[in-house]
Amino acid sequence: MWALNNSCLSYFDPNIHQSKEEWEQKVKAAPVRIQWDPERDIHLEKLPYRSIQIGLSGIAVEKYINEWIVSITDITPLCKKIHLLTAENLEEAKFFCPLSFYIHSEV
């Protein structure tokens, strides 16, 4: 909840912000920035929906490192396997991807 309470959109939205100046002050002060980026399919092509991207700075980075991370898993071998399979067997490659990564894709 701390991250949301200390966040600001990374872009000016007149439906949310009273003025561009007010937004500029908030975005400079906010240690958490939020934006929406296109999701991508297994071929890294843009999908017709977006996922949240959250940027951290200052105290938010310290909190992320010291408080919010509970474990780290190296998925490099899995990603390499998926990459190789995209050329050999696309359906098998999809099997190893998170469901949300390809469920809406027309790959």
C-alpha positions in Angstrom: 0.0 0.0 0.0 2.9 2.4 0.7 4.0 2.2 -3.0 0.5 3.2 -4.2 0.2 6.0 -1.6 3.5 7.4 -2.8 3.0 7.1 -6.5 2.3 9.3 -9.4 1.5 8.6 -13.1 4.5 9.1 -15.3 2.4 11.2 -17.7 0.0 14.1 -17.3 -3.7 13.2 -17.4 -6.1 16.1 -17.3 -8.8 13.8 -15.9 -6.7 13.1 -12.8 -4.5 16.2 -12.4 -5.7 19.7 -11.8 -2.9 21.2 -13.9 0.3 20.3 -15.7 2.2 22.2 -13.1 0.6 20.3 -10.2 1.4 17.0 -12.0 5.0 18.1 -12.6 5.5 18.8 -8.8 3.9 15.4 -7.9 6.0 13.4 -10.4 9.2 15.1 -9.2 8.4 14.3 -5.6 7.0 10.8 -6.0 9.4 7.9 -5.4 7.0 5.6 -7.3 5.9 6.2 -10.9 3.3 4.3 -12.7 2.6 3.8 -16.4 0.9 1.4 -18.7 2.9 -0.4 -21.4 1.7 -2.8 -24.1 2.0 -6.5 -23.2 3.9 -8.6 -25.7 3.4 -12.1 -27.1 6.0 -14.8 -27.4 7.5 -13.1 -30.5 7.7 -9.8 -28.6 4.9 -8.3 -30.7 2.6 -5.9 -29.0 -0.7 -7.3 -27.8 -4.0 -5.3 -27.7 -3.8 -4.8 -23.9 -1.5 -3.2 -21.4 0.3 -4.1 -18.2 1.3 -1.9 -15.4 4.9 -0.8 -15.2 6.1 0.6 -11.9 9.3 2.6 -11.6 11.0 3.1 -8.2 13.5 5.7 -7.0 14.9 7.0 -3.7 13.3 5.5 -0.6 11.1 3.2 -2.7 14.3 1.4 -4.0 15.5 1.0 -0.4 12.1 -0.4 0.7 12.1 -2.7 -2.4 15.5 -4.1 -1.6 15.2 -4.3 2.2 11.5 -5.0 2.8 9.5 -6.1 -0.2 11.7 -8.8 -1.8 11.0 -12.2 -0.1 12.8 -14.4 -2.7 14.5 -14.3 -6.1 14.4 -17.1 -8.6 16.8 -17.2 -11.6 14.7 -18.1 -14.6 17.5 -17.6 -17.1 17.6 -21.4 -18.1 13.8 -21.4 -18.6 14.0 -18.3 -20.8 16.7 -19.8 -22.9 14.7 -23.0 -23.3 11.6 -21.0 -24.4 13.7 -18.9 -26.8 15.1 -22.1 -28.5 11.7 -23.6 -28.7 10.1 -20.6 -30.4 12.0 -21.7 -33.6 11.5 -25.4 -33.2 8.1 -26.0 -31.5 6.0 -22.9 -30.8 3.3 -24.8 -29.0 5.8 -26.4 -26.6 7.4 -22.9 -26.1 4.0 -21.5 -25.1 3.6 -24.4 -22.6 6.5 -23.0 -20.6 5.3 -19.4 -20.6 3.0 -17.9 -18.0 -0.6 -18.2 -19.1 -1.1 -14.5 -19.3 1.8 -14.2 -21.7 0.1 -15.8 -24.6 -3.6 -16.5 -23.7 -4.8 -13.5 -25.7 -2.2 -13.8 -28.4 -3.0 -15.0 -31.9 0.4 -16.6 -32.4 
